[in-house]
Amino acid sequence: MLYRSTRGNCSNVSSAEAIKRGLAADGGLFVPEKAIRFDKEQILKMSEMTYQERALSILEGYLDDYTLSELSDCVNQAYTAEKFETDAIAPLHKLYDSVNVLELWHGPTSAFKDMALQILPHFLVKALKKTGEKEEIVILVATSGDTGKAALEGFKDVDGTKIIVFFPSEGVSQVQRMQMVTQEGSNVYSIAVKGNFDDAQNGVKRIFSDEDVSALMHDNGYKFSSANSINWGRLVPQIVYYFSAYADMLKNKEIEIGEKINFVVPTGNFGNILAAYYAMQMGLPVNKLICASNDNNVLTDFINTGVYDRNREFKKTLSPSMDILISSNLERLLYLVTDSDSEMVSNWMNKLKNEGVYSVDQDTKKKIQNVFWAGYSNDTDTLKTIESVYSETGYVLDTHTAVAVDVYDKYVISTSDVTKAVIVSTASPFKFNESVVKAIAGEEAVAGKTEFELLSVLSEKSGLTIPAPLKELDKKSVLHKEICEPLAMIDKVREALKI
Ligand SMILES: *Cc1c(COP(=O)(O)O)cnc(C)c1O
C-alpha cells in the first residue's frame, strides 16, 4: 500500500515513511492510495478472533511494508491484558436493549488516546529502521491534558526515542497534572509551561520551525518528530475497534452478519470518527455515523450547513478533550468524499488558514450528510445525561461519553431511527470525576474535596473499582518539577538532550 498527500504534491510514499514524516511536505495529510475491502466472510471470522488478531488483520493490509512478524510484535507489545486490565482490550458494555457502549479507556491513562499511542511508538521505531534513519527521534508534544500522558506512556523506555511533553501550568486538571509529573521512564521529560495551552502549543511550533535548532539537533544525532493525531500511524489502529465492536455484537448474537449499525462518536479533532468512516469504506456495515460535539460545535454546523467557520469564541467545557475549533482530520474526509480532488481540498484548507472559514459545494455536503449526522450537547445537558443514565441503569458515563449519549438521544428523537447503536466511550468516569460526582451525587458531594478524594467517593457510588493507574496517584513521587516561561522552552529541550 502506498500513501499520498491530500494536497496532491506528494505520492508513492510507503507506510513506514508516512508514519515517520507525520505530515506531508506540502502540508497535507497522508492517505492510502487504494481502498481495502473486507467481505462478510472475513468480518464473520473476526468474531472468533482475539482483539490482537483483529488488529493484525486490519494492519497487515495498510502497513504492508512491515512484515507480519513485525506487526505482530507491535500489536503484542501494545495491547496486553496487563496494560489494559482486560483481555477484551476494548470491551462492549450493554447499556440498553439496542445500545452498547464501546469502552476505549481501559489502557494505562484511562482515556482512549491509549488505543493509538500505545502502538504508534512501535510502528515508529520500526519505521526508522526500515527507512535507514540513523538519528534518534525526539518527540515533542504540547498537551492540554490527555495526549501528553498517553504519549509519555506510549514512548516510555522505547529504544531510539526520547519524549518531551510541555503542559500548561494553568489549565490541566489535578489528575492530569499528577499523571504527567509522576511519569516514570528513562527517556521521558515532562515540563510545565507558565501560561495556557496556546502558550505551550506556540512554543512547540516555534521550536519545530527554528532552523538553527534543527541543525543543532542534526549535529548531535537527533531529529524531531511529533505524535499528533494526524499521523497515519495513529489513525489506522483506531479502525480496528470499530470492526472489533461489530465482531463482538455478532458473537453475542445481537446482530446478523451484514446488518447495519450506528456509531456515535464524541468528536474533537475528527480522528476517532474518521477511523469509523474508514471502517465503513472497508465494508463494515454502518448505517449512520453520529458526530457528537460539545459547545464548541463547529462540526455540528459544518455537517448541517456545509460551512466550516472557526471564527467564534473558544469555550471551555466539562469535556475538555473536545474543546477544539480546528478539526484537522476532517481534511482526510473531504479528500475522500471529493474523489481525491486535492486542488479543491487545498483551496478549502487555505481559506481556513487565511480567513478561518470555507464552505463546500452542495454535492460534497450531500455526500457527507448521507453518512454523518451531527449534534451537540452543552454542559448542563451533559451533566443531566450522566445523572439520568446513572439513575436508570447504574452505569456511570464520563463527560465526553455523556456528550455522545445526549446527542444520540437527540438523533433518535429527530429521526426516529432505532437501528442498533454503539456509543463510543472515550474516557473512564474516574478521569473526570469532579463533574461526574457532581452529576450523580450533587454539588455537596464534591464541595471541599480534591479530585483524589473524589476517586473513592465515585467508587462507592458506582460500585466500580478505581483504575489502577489513577489509584494512589497522589501518593506517587513527583519526578518532574521543572517549570519555564514559554520563551525558555527551547532551553529546556537543550538541557534535556544535553546539546
Ligand atoms: C481526544 C479525545 C476525544 C476526541 O477525539 P478526536 O479523535 O480528537 O475526535 C474525545 N474524548 C476524549 C476523552 C479524548 O481524549
The ligand as a Gaussian input file, in Angstrom:
#p B3LYP/6-31G(d) Opt

LIG

0 1
 C       -9.097000      13.145000      22.197000
 C      -10.384000      12.842000      22.857000
 C      -11.610000      12.947000      22.166000
 C      -11.713000      13.448000      20.743000
 O      -11.218000      12.540000      19.792000
 P      -10.842000      13.036000      18.319000
 O      -10.202000      11.868000      17.669000
 O       -9.891000      14.180000      18.510000
 O      -12.105000      13.453000      17.653000
 C      -12.771000      12.609000      22.845000
 N      -12.739000      12.207000      24.137000
 C      -11.583000      12.093000      24.832000
 C      -11.631000      11.664000      26.265000
 C      -10.367000      12.396000      24.217000
 O       -9.224000      12.286000      24.927000

